């Protein structure tokens, strides 16, 4: 949903705050955040804003690699980071499918996802076998397949303008027991990682979930958690209802409220502090490592005459904030790549894509964007080696795509 609509409803919500509230269990206290575990599913997530959370992630990596022996460090390493972007995820889906068709798409040792990227990530992780699923989802869905709009008053008095039950049902259609078994095999046997990010809105902190470990547990509760994490990562605050996770701490029941990972970051690879921890532990690293970042968004600013009205100005400013946050995230990953001697490769929606966007999850728009990503990949995508604006990289990369398009 567009920022202006969200802002409108948030302003009205503030005006009637206190009139009503939805029941929930007490939030996990700040001092107990590190102890909070989902019953029967321990150690499946990392609070990466803390050193303890980063240490736990690196320790898990060390244990998994040790269990696999020398073969853990054979060959090259390839990482894939998938950003948020709503229905612009059709770009990333098209790019991945075209990349498979072109023949040079690698198996990724690490796949991360935020928001719409979290919906793509498990399928990208399992490889080209699931390309038809990505194409089906990102070229055939309609708004009714994602959400049910609530009435304006109902939306204001609820916890989101829309009910995301259809999205949960769509996730459940494809993510079943057999799907989780495949992910568990890749995690345990091949040491490949799948990470999805959400935001604990109570704590105001990002949380990274180890989806491979969850899949390995293999219980019905693990399957339910896997699906709900995907849903939470795509639950835009104010637009969709948050996802509630139940916890027990010293026998007392609490809840955490999780929303879109994009509330914390638009795209992520791994924490930079994990590099120093890995070096401290003396972990072996593959020599040739490449990171591929797919930003499901345009990076160039788009001109739009703004009405001289409070909500119009606020909505435009939020759109700009999201865009600049995403660019900042790319610089952060670029700095990490340089620090860790990892190749940086960036894909994004170019300024040459101008299909009209009439509504959220507009099927015509998504089909055009899927084909745009697909065709660029088929022709050999000109991956940017720098974030936008770095030493003129934005202009150079935009020109590469224009030249590519004109010569094919």
C-alpha positions in Angstrom: 0.0 0.0 0.0 1.2 3.5 -0.8 2.8 5.5 2.0 0.2 8.3 1.6 -2.7 6.0 2.4 -0.8 4.6 5.4 0.0 8.1 6.7 -3.6 9.1 6.3 -4.8 6.3 8.5 -2.0 6.7 11.0 -2.9 10.3 11.5 -6.6 9.4 12.0 -5.5 6.6 14.4 -3.6 9.0 16.5 -6.6 11.3 16.7 -8.7 8.6 18.2 -6.0 6.8 20.2 -7.3 5.5 23.4 -10.8 4.8 22.1 -10.1 1.1 21.8 -7.2 -1.4 21.7 -6.7 -5.0 20.8 -5.8 -7.5 23.4 -2.4 -9.1 23.5 -0.1 -10.8 26.0 2.6 -8.7 27.7 5.6 -7.9 25.5 8.9 -9.7 26.3 10.7 -7.4 28.8 13.8 -5.6 27.5 16.0 -7.4 30.1 14.7 -10.8 29.0 15.0 -10.5 25.2 18.1 -12.7 25.1 16.3 -15.5 27.1 13.1 -15.5 24.9 12.8 -18.8 23.1 9.8 -20.3 21.3 8.8 -23.5 23.1 10.2 -26.6 21.4 12.1 -24.4 18.9 15.2 -23.1 20.7 18.1 -21.2 19.1 16.5 -20.5 15.8 17.1 -16.8 15.6 19.7 -14.1 16.2 19.4 -10.6 17.6 22.1 -9.3 15.3 22.1 -5.8 16.9 23.9 -7.4 19.9 27.3 -9.0 20.2 25.7 -12.0 21.8 23.5 -12.5 18.8 26.3 -12.2 16.4 28.5 -14.6 18.4 25.6 -17.2 18.4 25.3 -16.9 14.6 29.1 -17.4 14.1 29.2 -20.3 16.6 26.4 -22.1 14.8 28.3 -21.6 11.5 31.4 -23.0 13.1 29.6 -26.1 14.4 27.8 -26.8 11.1 31.1 -26.4 9.1 33.0 -28.6 11.6 30.3 -31.4 11.2 30.9 -31.3 7.4 34.7 -31.6 7.6 37.1 -30.6 4.9 34.5 -30.6 2.2 32.9 -27.6 3.9 35.4 -25.3 2.2 35.6 -26.8 -1.3 34.9 -24.6 -4.3 33.7 -21.0 -4.5 31.1 -19.3 -2.3 28.2 -17.3 -3.7 25.8 -15.2 -1.6 22.4 -13.8 -2.6 20.6 -10.9 -0.8 17.0 -10.2 -1.8 15.5 -6.8 -0.8 12.0 -5.6 0.0 9.9 -3.8 -2.5 6.3 -5.1 -2.5 5.1 -6.1 -6.0 8.5 -4.9 -7.4 9.7 -8.3 -6.2 8.6 -9.3 -9.8 11.9 -7.9 -10.9 13.9 -10.2 -8.7 11.8 -13.2 -9.6 12.2 -12.5 -13.3 15.9 -11.9 -12.9 16.4 -15.3 -11.1 14.3 -17.2 -13.7 16.2 -15.6 -16.6 19.5 -16.2 -14.9 18.7 -19.9 -14.7 17.7 -19.9 -18.4 20.9 -18.1 -19.3 22.9 -20.9 -17.6 25.3 -19.1 -15.2 23.2 -18.9 -12.0 25.2 -20.5 -9.2 24.0 -22.5 -6.2 24.1 -20.0 -3.3 25.8 -20.8 -0.1 23.8 -18.1 1.6 20.4 -16.6 0.7 18.9 -13.7 2.7 15.5 -12.1 2.3 13.5 -9.1 3.6 9.8 -8.5 2.9 9.0 -9.5 -0.7 12.6 -10.8 -0.7 11.7 -13.1 2.1 8.9 -14.5 0.0 11.3 -15.2 -2.9 14.3 -16.4 -0.8 13.2 -20.0 0.1 12.5 -20.7 -3.6 15.7 -19.1 -4.8 17.5 -21.1 -2.2 16.2 -24.4 -3.6 17.3 -23.4 -7.1 15.9 -23.5 -10.6 13.5 -26.4 -9.7 11.3 -23.7 -8.2 11.6 -21.1 -11.0 8.0 -22.0 -12.3 6.7 -21.3 -8.8 8.4 -17.8 -8.8 7.0 -17.1 -12.2 3.5 -18.3 -11.3 3.4 -16.2 -8.1 4.9 -13.0 -9.5 2.9 -12.9 -12.8 -0.5 -14.3 -11.9 -1.4 -13.0 -8.4 -3.9 -10.2 -7.9 -4.5 -8.0 -4.8 -7.2 -10.5 -3.6 -4.5 -13.1 -3.4 -2.5 -11.0 -0.9 -4.9 -9.1 1.3 -8.5 -8.3 2.1 -9.0 -4.6 2.7 -10.8 -3.6 5.8 -13.2 -0.7 6.0 -11.5 2.5 6.9 -12.9 2.6 10.5 -12.4 -1.2 10.9 -8.8 -0.8 9.7 -8.1 2.1 12.0 -9.5 0.3 15.1 -7.7 -3.0 14.1 -4.0 -3.6 13.8 -3.7 -3.0 10.0 -5.6 -1.6 7.1 -5.8 -5.0 5.5 -6.1 -8.7 6.5 -3.1 -10.7 5.2 -4.8 -14.1 5.6 -4.7 -14.6 1.7 -1.0 -14.1 1.7 -0.6 -16.7 4.5 -2.7 -19.1 2.5 -0.5 -18.5 -0.6 2.6 -19.2 1.4 1.1 -22.4 2.9 0.2 -23.6 -0.6 3.9 -23.9 -1.6 5.6 -24.3 1.8 4.7 -27.7 3.1 6.5 -30.7 4.8 8.2 -31.8 1.6 9.5 -28.3 1.0 11.0 -28.1 4.5 12.7 -31.4 4.1 14.5 -30.1 1.1 15.7 -27.0 2.9 16.7 -29.1 5.9 18.8 -31.4 3.6 20.6 -28.4 2.0 21.3 -27.0 5.5 22.6 -30.2 7.1 24.3 -31.8 4.2 25.6 -29.0 2.1 25.9 -26.3 4.8 23.9 -23.8 2.9 22.2 -21.0 4.9 18.8 -19.4 4.5 18.1 -16.3 6.6 15.0 -14.1 6.8 14.7 -10.8 8.6 11.8 -9.4 10.6 11.5 -6.5 13.0 10.6 -7.0 16.7 8.5 -3.8 16.9 8.3 -3.9 20.7 12.0 -3.8 21.1 12.7 -1.8 17.9 15.3 -4.4 16.9 16.0 -6.5 13.8 15.8 -10.3 14.2 17.4 -12.8 11.8 15.8 -16.3 11.7 17.8 -19.4 10.7 15.3 -21.0 8.4 17.5 -24.0 7.7 17.6 -24.9 11.4 13.9 -24.4 11.7 13.3 -26.8 8.8 15.7 -29.3 10.4 13.4 -29.6 13.5 10.8 -30.9 11.2 7.7 -30.7 13.5 4.3 -29.3 12.6 5.2 -26.4 14.9 8.4 -25.8 12.9 6.4 -25.7 9.6 3.9 -23.2 11.1 6.8 -21.0 12.4 8.5 -21.1 9.0 5.4 -19.9 7.3 4.6 -17.2 9.9 8.2 -15.8 9.7 7.8 -15.4 5.9 4.4 -13.6 6.6 5.9 -11.4 9.3 8.8 -10.3 7.1 6.3 -9.1 4.5 3.8 -7.5 7.0 4.1 -3.7 6.2 3.4 -1.8 9.5 0.1 -0.1 9.3 -0.9 -1.8 6.1 -1.0 -5.5 7.2 -1.5 -6.9 10.7 1.7 -7.7 12.6 2.5 -11.3 13.4 2.5 -12.3 17.1 4.9 -14.9 18.4 4.4 -16.6 21.8 7.2 -17.1 24.3 7.6 -18.6 27.7 10.1 -17.1 30.1 10.5 -18.8 33.5 7.0 -20.3 33.0 5.4 -17.0 32.2 3.7 -16.3 28.8 4.8 -13.3 26.7 4.4 -12.2 23.1 6.6 -10.5 20.6 5.0 -8.4 17.8 6.9 -8.7 14.5 6.5 -6.7 11.3 8.2 -6.2 8.0 12.0 -6.6 8.1 12.1 -3.4 6.0 11.3 -1.4 9.1 14.9 -2.2 10.1 16.7 -2.6 6.8 15.7 -3.0 3.1 18.4 -5.7 2.4 21.1 -7.5 4.4 23.9 -9.9 3.9 25.4 -10.7 7.3 26.7 -8.5 10.2 30.1 -6.9 9.7 30.9 -7.8 13.3 30.6 -11.5 12.3 33.7 -11.1 10.2 35.9 -10.2 13.2 34.3 -13.0 15.3 35.0 -15.6 12.5 38.6 -14.4 12.3 38.9 -14.6 16.1 37.7 -18.3 16.0 40.1 -19.0 13.1 37.3 -20.2 10.7 38.5 -21.2 7.3 37.0 -19.1 4.4 36.7 -19.9 0.7 39.1 -17.9 -1.4 36.6 -16.7 -4.1 33.4 -15.3 -2.6 30.8 -13.3 -4.5 27.8 -11.4 -3.2 24.8 -10.8 -5.5 22.4 -8.1 -4.2 19.0 -7.8 -5.9 17.3 -4.5 -5.0 13.7 -4.8 -5.9 13.3 -1.1 -6.6 14.4 1.8 -8.7 17.4 3.7 -7.4 17.0 6.9 -9.3 14.7 9.6 -7.8 11.3 9.9 -9.5 9.9 13.4 -10.1 6.4 13.9 -8.8 4.5 17.1 -8.2 3.4 17.1 -4.6 0.2 18.6 -3.4 0.5 21.4 -0.8 -1.2 19.4 1.8 0.0 17.8 5.0 -0.7 14.2 4.1 0.7 14.5 0.6 3.9 16.0 1.8 4.2 13.4 4.6 3.6 10.5 2.2 6.1 11.8 -0.3 8.7 12.2 2.4 8.2 8.6 3.6 8.7 7.3 0.1 11.9 9.3 -0.1 13.0 7.9 3.3 12.4 4.3 2.2 14.4 4.9 -1.0 17.4 6.5 0.8 17.3 3.9 3.5 17.7 1.3 0.7 20.6 3.1 -0.8 22.3 3.4 2.6 21.9 -0.4 3.0 23.7 -0.9 -0.3 26.6 1.2 0.9 26.7 -0.8 4.1 26.9 -4.1 2.2 29.5 -2.6 -0.1 31.7 -1.6 2.9 31.2 -5.1 4.4 32.2 -6.7 1.0 35.4 -4.7 0.9 36.2 -5.5 4.5 35.6 -9.3 4.0 37.2 -9.5 0.5 33.9 -10.4 -1.1 32.9 -9.4 -4.6 30.0 -6.9 -4.8 27.4 -7.4 -7.6 24.2 -5.3 -7.6 21.0 -5.5 -9.7 18.1 -3.0 -9.6 15.2 -1.7 -11.6 16.7 0.7 -14.2 15.3 4.1 -15.2 14.3 2.6 -18.5 11.4 0.7 -16.9 8.3 2.9 -17.0 5.2 0.6 -17.0 2.2 2.3 -15.4 1.5 1.1 -11.8 -2.2 1.4 -11.2 -2.6 -0.5 -7.9 -0.7 -2.6 -5.5 0.0 -6.1 -7.0 -1.2 -4.9 -10.4 -0.9 -8.1 -12.5 -0.1 -6.2 -15.8 2.6 -4.2 -14.1 4.1 -7.3 -12.4 4.2 -9.2 -15.7 6.0 -6.4 -17.4 8.5 -6.1 -14.6 9.1 -9.9 -14.5 9.8 -9.8 -18.2 12.1 -6.8 -17.8 14.2 -8.7 -15.2 14.0 -11.9 -17.2 15.2 -10.4 -20.5 18.1 -8.5 -18.8 19.2 -11.8 -17.2 18.9 -13.8 -20.5 21.1 -11.2 -22.2 23.7 -11.3 -19.4 22.8 -8.9 -16.6 25.4 -6.0 -16.3 25.9 -6.3 -12.5 27.0 -3.1 -10.9 30.3 -3.3 -9.0 29.5 -0.3 -6.8 26.5 1.2 -5.0 24.6 4.0 -6.8 26.5 7.3 -7.0 29.8 5.7 -6.0 32.4 7.2 -8.5 29.6 7.8 -10.9 28.5 4.2 -10.8 24.8 5.0 -11.2 25.3 6.8 -14.5 27.7 4.1 -15.8 25.4 1.2 -14.9 22.3 2.9 -16.3 24.2 3.4 -19.5 25.2 -0.3 -19.6 21.6 -1.4 -19.4 20.6 1.1 -22.1 23.4 -0.1 -24.4 22.5 -3.7 -23.7 18.9 -3.2 -24.5 19.6 -1.3 -27.8 22.0 -3.9 -29.1 19.9 -7.0 -28.5 
